[in-house]
Structure formats: C-alpha cells, structure tokens
Amino acid sequence: MARHAVRSGRDGIPWKQRESGMSGGRMDAELASLWGPGSAALVTLLVTDAFTGVKAWFGRQVGRTGAQDGQPENGRPEDEPALPAELAEARQDVAEAQARGDLRAAAIAAADLQDAVRAALIALLREQPELAPQVRDLFEQAIRQNQVAAVPQSAAVQSQMQHPVQLPRIIVRPVRYYQNNEVLLQRMDVIVAECAAAGAPAFLYLTGIPGIGKNALARRWLQGNAGDLAGPQFEASLGPDARGNPPSPAALLEGWLRRLGVPVQDLPTEPAELLGLLARTIEGHRAVFLLTDVMSPAQVRQLVPAADQLPDCVVLLTSRSLLPGLVGGFGAEPLSLGPLDSEHSHRLLVGVAGLDPETAGRTAAVKQITTTCDGLPLALVAIGAQLAVGPPGRAEELAEALSRRETRMDALSTDLDEDMSVAAALTPGYRGLDPETARVYRSLGLHPTAEFETDVLRAMLPEMDLAARHRALRRLTAAGLVQPVSGTRYRFAHPLVHSHALECARTEETPAARDRVTDLVTAFYLEVLERSEAALSGRHRHDPAGVYPGYAPTAPVDEAVVVAGLERRHDTLCQAVRLAHETGRHDQAWRMAQAMHTYFLKTRRHTDWIRVHQWGVASARETNDLLALARMHFETGFAHQDRCSTDRRDPQEARSHLDAAMELVAAPGRNPTEAERRTRSSALEALGLLAAKLGAPHEALARIDEAAEALGDIAHPRGRALFALHRGTFHTMAGEHDLAEAQLLTAHDGFAALTPPNRFNQAKALTRYAEDRRAAGLTAAALDAADRALAALDGQGTPYQTADILLLRGILHGESGDSALAAADLAAARDLFRALTSPRAADAAGLLARYGGGASPGGDVE
C-alpha cells in the first residue's frame, strides 16, 4: 500500500518538466498561472464530490460511460459519464485513507490524484488544444467553489430517512450477439404463467455443459420480462471457488438481508431464522432468485423460502451436473440447452469478431474455428473477441491453435468432462494475450476470489506502472476474460475463468514466482485489515510485528466508511485468511483473523466470523507463539458467545475456546506478562457475557469480578468502564436495582472521562439505567435517564441506537399516561425502524396504537 515518493507521468516524464513544456508556447499565460491552484482545487472537489460538474466534465472528455463498466456504480445511471479508471483508483485511495484517519497516506494519495488529474488534462489539451478555455473556466470554478463551499454534514438519522433502501436487482447487461434458444425462452414464459395461475412458485432448471449458455439464457429471460419483475432479485453462485470451497448459505442469506436494509442488530443467528426473516421481509413482492452452479438440492432449500411463504416467486437454477432432486423436490421444470447449430454458431462468431458475414462464410479458417468449437457459445465468444482486436491473419493462427491437441487441451472432445470443455474454450483467448497481459491474468488467478480491485493488482505487480496495469485490464476485458463491476472493481467473467487463470499460473509460472505473488497478496490484505482495525478500535491486540502504533489514526475516523470498505471486500478478506492458512503463511493468517475482530463485531456476520477464526486458531497452532494461539482461542470463543446459538453448540464451543485461552496464559511460578493478564481478563469477561445470555446473572457477575482481578494494576479505563456496564446489566437481570444503579452510573462517568468521550457507550449505559429504573417501578427516573441517553448521543448515534432509545422513552411516556409524548416518540422510532427495514417497526407501530391515544399503527402523528 506504500506509494513511491517520486512520481512521473504515464510516459515517464516528471510532472514539473511536463508542465513547463506545456507552458512553452502551447499554454496561455492565464491558464499556466491557474495550473497549480486549479488542479489542487479540482482534487479537493473530486474527493469530496462537492462539485459534481467536475466528475461529469471529466467523464465526457476523458472518461467512459456506465454502460461500459458493466454495472452502474452506486446507483449511477448507465449513461452517466464516469471518471477514467486511473483517476477512480487514485480517488478511492484518498477517500479510504481519510476514512481511517491516516493523514500521511491521504496526503500521498492526494498528490498522486493531482498528478493523475494533470496528466489527463495535459493529454486532453495536446489532442484538443481548443479546449483550453474550458479547462481555464473549470479551474476558476473549482477555485471559487473551494472558497465558498461548505459540505453540509447531515445527521445519520436524516441520511437514513432521506435515502430509502432500494430493492436489490440482478444487473443484466444487453447481449448484443445473443443467438437462438427462442423456443426455450417461450417455454419459460409459459411455465411461469402456469405457475402464477396456480398460485405456486416457478422453478426453472437450466441444464447443459459449462459454457453452453445457461447463465446467458437466464439473464436473457430476465431482460425480456423486466417489466413484470419489479420485486427484489437475488443472485448467488453456489459452485466451488477456485480452491474447491462452496459458499456458506448462512453467509449468503445474511448478505441478501443486508442488501434489503435489515440492520445487523436484527439478523438472527440460526440459518432457519435467517430464511424466515427473508420471507417476511419480502412478503408481498414477486421475488426472483437466480442460483447458478447448484451443487445439491439442499443448497436451494436453504436459500429459497417455502412455497407457502412466497407463492409467486420465480427461481432460476443452473447446475454443472444433473440433479434429479431439483425436479423431484421442487417440481422444477428441466430445460436442456444444446449446442448451437452451424448457422447460429457462425452468426455468433462473426458478430463478436466484427467480421463481414459474407466474406467470413468463405474463409476456411473461420469455418474450421466454427466446426472445432462445436456450438459451444463461450468458446465462440472468446475466440471472436480475439479476432475483433487481433491483427490480420489472426483467424488462421487461432484455427491452427485449436487444431492441435496440446493447445486446445483436448477439451472440445465429447468424451471429456464439462470443466475441460470450458478450459479449452478459454485457452484460445488466453493464448492471444500479449505477454504483459497474460502475466496479469496468471497473477490474478492466484488471487483468492474471482472479484478483485485494482489496488491489489498494484500490490501483486509493484513493478508495473499505473498505465500498464489498466491497459492490461482493458485487454482482459476486451478478451471477455474479466468484467468491470464499478469504478475500481473487476471480476472474472465466470468463476471457471478464474479457475483457468489459476491453472495457467500453476503450469506456466515457477514455484518461486507463484510464491512471490501470493506473498504480496496476503501481505496486502493483512495491511488493509490491520490499518482498518487500528482505525475502528483501540482495543488490546497481540502485535509482535509492532505495526499498530504506526497505524493509529491521526485525524477523526469515519467508522461507517471504513466498515463499508471492508464489507465491499468481505468475501475476499475471508478467503485471504484461508489462502494464508492453506499456503503455510501462518503468521499472516492469525494476524488477519485478529484484525477482523472489530469488523465482525460491528457487522455480526457470525458464520464467517467463526470460520475465519478457526483458520486463525489452526495457523497460530503452527507457530511457536503461544500468546498468538491464546488470542485466537479467546477471539473464537468470543465469536461463539456473541452468536450463542444453542442448536449450534455455541455455548459449549465458547467455553472450550475460552478455557483453552486461559490455560495458555497461565503462568505457574512466575508473574504473567501484561499481554497474558489482558488475555485472561478478556476471556473471563467473555465467559461472564455467556453466563448472562444463558440466564445466570450471579455467575456472570463472578466472572466479571475475576476479569477485573486479572487486570490487576493495569491502567485500562475503557475496560473498567465496560466491566461496570456489564455489572449493572447483570444486577438488573438479578433484580438488584440499587447495585445496578451504582454500577451503571459509574460506567457512564467512566465512558465520559475517556479522551475523546465514548458517546456510544455513554448512551448505552444510560439506556440500561433507564431500563433498570423502569424495572424497579421508577418511571420518572427512567424517563430522565432516557432523555440523558439521547442527549449523550448529541446527534452522533446510529439510527438504530437512536430508534431504540426513542422506543423505550415512548413506552415510558405511555406508561406514565402522557399519550401525546408517547405518540411522538413511538412514531419517530417506528419511522426510523422502517427506514432501516427493521422488523422492530411493527413493534413500534403496535405500541403506538396502544399508547398513542388511538393513533393508527401506520398513520401519522400530529
């Protein structure tokens, strides 16, 4: 992630030299005088989005449109201009550094962005010198905008209310050269109509070999029926990744619910409950599920609600193998795709290649290619893309390559399996790459997931400059091997393409070269995670490399942006831990797992949380660092207690791991180190939280006392304030309200005394105090505590926490007989929960009807 200190342009000329050259007779004096301050102002506006005209102007002059990206970015219309890829990457670097409070990295990234802006403008003026007045006007506007603009910071609550959650949609790009299958498309329409008339869900099961067009057919049908499918749409690939690992159904359900806007606090822990919540959340909408590469009927059963819950949904299924259970278990209609006939194969090939149909029809090489591809659409598209960008004579080269067994990998022979057919279809496209792009392809094959961002490509090939990287990505995109997702994100065109790239790396790169790329990839994600962890939490961590002090924020942290950045890479980060573990990079594996603790705690993705930390435990065990193993046992146990699903044996697993952690830090005959004492204290605290969840408040209190004793004289004000908060909560559970009052007020004072004050936990302590006072029958004191909790947040709390306090205060007003105040608070809580797509909105609406003076649960309160 480190940047070079000396920056040069895309042609290697230093920026100062380049600019002075521009000013020598080709740049008027006024524009030259504005060049420095104007470009700096543009960078500020590009980073803050304060001046959207900048982005639009760049997009029109030197950028590209959303339709070329393959998918709109952040809801951007497909025809809206976007920043060039180089500027988008540099802009993202600045935003991420600012979000985690890293001023030094932000300054370096901003300088790189300014260099990239200047390079783009210089190239533009060289090609179109008549645009100089527009560039001068742009500089002047940017400078004025920076002088007067003040970007308003709306409260989190207002932002959530003003931006309602959009129903998730499957992005379907128009397929320009789609061929055939009209009969199947009509059959699909008939099946869906018949099922809708019968009040039953429609299951469409598309079968055929890889590369035959199952995915394309499903998307073609979605595109043709878009007007009738306005409900939520969910997509998932259920096949194994490049290393043979299938996705977790629970993780997919959690992701879908989060896309629907369900708050992480409301996500249940049990897979069956996740599926039930999905059904309730989308009830009343005609949902669509596209599940590709299904490996077993059980996967479908775990992801699609029962027929009586969603009677009018449409489920599109594809599989690499024939699964009779999909027909017998779901009544799925099997629809088999066969190869294209010779006429449609020819049309597809010449259409993608941009060849003249009449001339191509008489060309022996084109005929040979069409015959050898044997109607496999993926092979025809891959070869057609190479013909489209290749030099004269390329068709003969490809025909020759396909004719040799060693180059087509015997994949198109009918006696070989499906995966080999796809690999052979991809081989001509790969063989047509220039050496630089082929190396990028192989390197990306070693990436842990099929989706990647441009910054990791920068990390794995540090000797390749910015322009070369993006040139390779454009060539891979033109070859149909990767697809732009948005901005700086790309993915392989299909998971099997990623597998093919990995196989190319294994067979064509030396072991030393593969190890070097894997080292760079895992080191990159380790740094991403540890920098983010440092920004999100100041908790104690085992840090044998001593990196955390250098990653400490030097400016305010935008936690929401940091968490969103990690969520964007969620699957990749999890698989990066697995990659490090499976390739023997054990120090990196456990450190990555440790650095995901706060992220998982905030997002409550328990399925992946536990899985990642299991790899962390296994890797720590391979090292000679017993404290690392103790920390991994503690964090794995903490994850189990946080989920605390009895059906999944979480209590037993939590105790096992936490006990193991304490045994490892036991130091008979000597004084334990501070790190060992902290680890023992944390494990005891987790056992206390577990006991409370299992309904044993006095056992929980005893564990917290042991945790405090384990700390001894270590200065840990935040930890001691947390102990007081726990004690107060446990005393309330036990009905010991006087003891609860003292502890909760102590907790509040402790959080207020921190630098800076911890407003979230201040409000949490006062909320618990209000709940305790209510349980003790002291409504007036409870109301006062709720008022103080909202005041402690000072508008900085999350919408969910604010709604939670408003709901409690509304209940207290209702119980005290003040229906007007109750109605106001409960209506506000209801609206916030609705904006969050939280099922607690129904609770608030019901209480509003009860306490709000007869107000309708769905109506407005004056």
C-alpha positions, 0 to 999 in steps of 0.5 A: 500500500506504500506509494513511491515518493517520486512520481512521473507521468504515464510516459515517464516524464516528471510532472514539473518538466511536463508542465513547463513544456506545456507552458512553452508556447502551447499554454496561455499565460492565464491558464499556466498561472491557474495550473497549480491552484486549479488542479489542487482545487479540482482534487479537493472537489473530486474527493469530496464530490462537492462539485459534481460538474467536475466528475461529469466534465471529466467523464465526457472528455476523458472518461467512459460511460456506465454502460461500459463498466458493466454495472452502474456504480452506486446507483449511477445511471448507465449513461452517466459519464464516469471518471477514467479508471486511473483517476477512480483508483487514485480517488478511492485511495484518498477517500479510504485513507481519510476514512481511517484517519491516516493523514500521511497516506491521504496526503500521498494519495492526494498528490498522486490524484493531482498528478493523475488529474494533470496528466489527463488534462495535459493529454486532453489539451495536446489532442484538443488544444481548443479546449483550453478555455474550458479547462481555464473556466473549470479551474476558476470554478473549482477555485471559487467553489473551494472558497465558498463551499461548505459540505453540509454534514447531515445527521445519520438519522436524516441520511437514513430517512432521506435515502430509502433502501432500494430493492436489490436487482440482478444487473443484466447487461444487453447481449448484443450477439445473443443467438437462438434458444427462442423456443426455450425462452417461450417455454419459460414464459409459459411455465411461469404463467402456469405457475402464477395461475396456480398460485405456486412458485416457478422453478426453472432448471437450466441444464447443459455443459459449462459454457453452453449458455445457461447463465446467458439464457437466464439473464436473457429471460430476465431482460425480456420480462423486466417489466413484470419483475419489479420485486427484489432479485437475488443472485448467488453462485453456489459452485466451488471457488477456485480452491474447491470451497462452496459458499456458506448459505448462512453467509449468503442469506445474511448478505441478501438481508443486508442488501434489503436494509435489515440492520445487523442488530436484527439478523438472527443467528440460526440459518432457519431464522435467517430464511424466515426473516427473508420471507417476511421481509419480502412478503408481498413482492414477486421475488426472483432468485437466480442460483447458478452452479447448484451443487445439491438440492439442499443448497436451494432449500436453504436459500429459497423460502417455502412455497407457502411463504412466497407463492409467486416467486420465480427461481432460476437454477443452473447446475454443472451436473444433473440433479434429479432432486431439483425436479423431484423436490421442487417440481422444477421444470428441466430445460436442456440447452444444446449446442448451437447449430452451424448457422447460429454458431457462425452468426455468433462468431462473426458478430463478436469478431466484427467480421463481414458475414459474407466474406467470413462464410468463405474463409476456411479458417473461420469455418474450421474455428466454427466446426472445432468449437462445436456450438459451444457459445463461450468458446465462440465468444472468446475466440471472436473477441480475439479476432475483433482486436487481433491483427490480420491473419489472426483467424488462421493462427487461432484455427491452427491453435485449436487444431492441435491437441496440446493447445486446445487441451483436448477439451472440445472432445465429447468424451471429456468432462464439462470443466475441460470443455470450458478450459479449452474454450478459454485457452484460445483467448488466453493464448492471444494475450500479449505477454504483459497481459497474460502475466496479469491474468496468471497473477490474478488467478492466484488471487483468492476470489474471482472479484478483485480491485485494482489496488491489489493488482498494484500490490501483486505487480509493484513493478508495473506502472499505473498505465500498464496495469489498466491497459492490461485490464482493458485487454482482459476485458476486451478478451471477455476474460474479466468484467468491470463491476464499478469504478475500481472493481473487476471480476472474472467473467465466470468463476471457471475463468478464474479457475483457468487463470489459476491453472495457467499460473500453476503450469506456466509460472515457477514455484518461486514466482507463484510464491512471490505473488501470493506473498504480496497478496496476503501481505496486502490484505493483512495491511488493509485489515490491520490499518482498518482495525487500528482505525475502528478500535483501540482495543488490546491486540497481540502485535509482535510485528509492532505495526499498530502504533504506526497505524493509529489514526491521526485525524477523526475516523469515519467508522461507517466508511471504513466498515463499508470498505471492508464489507465491499471486500468481505468475501475476499478478506475471508478467503485471504485468511484461508489462502494464508492458512492453506499456503503455510503463511501462518503468521499472516493468517492469525494476524488477519483473523485478529484484525477482523475482530472489530469488523465482525463485531460491528457487522455480526456476520457470525458464520464467517466470523467463526470460520475465519477464526478457526483458520486463525486458531489452526495457523497460530497452532503452527507457530511457536507463539503461544500468546498468538494461539491464546488470542485466537482461542479467546477471539473464537470463543468470543465469536461463539458467545456473541452468536450463542446459538444453542442448536449450534453448540455455541455455548459449549464451543465458547467455553472450550475456546475460552478455557483453552485461552486461559490455560495458555496464559497461565503462568505457574511460578512466575508473574504473567506478562501484561499481554497474558493478564489482558488475555485472561481478563478478556476471556473471563469477561467473555465467559461472564457475557455467556453466563448472562445470555444463558440466564445466570446473572450471579455467575456472570457477575463472578466472572466479571469480578475475576476479569477485573482481578486479572487486570490487576494494576493495569491502567485500562479505563475503557475496560473498567468502564465496560466491566461496570456496564456489564455489572449493572446489566447483570444486577438488573437481570438479578433484580438488584436495582440499587447495585445496578444503579451504582454500577451503571452510573459509574460506567457512564462517568467512566465512558465520559472521562475517556479522551475523546468521550465514548458517546456510544457507550455513554448512551448505552449505559444510560439506556440500561439505567433507564431500563433498570429504573423502569424495572424497579417501578421508577418511571420518572427516573427512567424517563430522565435517564432516557432523555440523558441517553439521547442527549449523550448521543448529541446527534452522533448515534446510529439510527438504530441506537437512536430508534431504540432509545426513542422506543423505550422513552415512548413506552415510558411516556405511555406508561406514565399516561402522557399519550401525546409524548408517547405518540411522538416518540413511538412514531419517530422510532417506528419511522426510523425502524422502517427506514432501516427495514427493521422488523422492530417497526411493527413493534413500534407501530403496535405500541403506538396504537396502544399508547398513542391515544388511538393513533393508527399503527401506520398513520401519522402523528400530529 
